[in-house]
Amino acid sequence: MNDFLLFAAGFILLTVAAGLFRVLRGPGDADRMMAAQLLGTGGIASLLLIASATTVAGVEDVALGLALLAAFASVAFVNGVATDDEQPQEAGGK
């Protein structure tokens, strides 16, 4: 059973690596943010699978910290988009 959990964690990490490509080459900011959320979610899932398969202490704590960072990154992105939309237009612009 531990081998299956480690294989699943590796597979999730491969999908996260594919998401990293989207972060680097995403056409828009929203696409990049969604890919960054995929990195956070996939990383959390992989860490929890690894914690379940092994007896390494503290892996769950690292997953919890990553979950908090992913949530704060989403809030920061939304706040950044909101302030960009509220900035006044240049004079003479459409």
Secondary structure as UniProt FT lines:
FT   HELIX           2..25
FT   HELIX           29..53
FT   TURN            57..58
FT   HELIX           59..86
FT   TURN            91..92
//
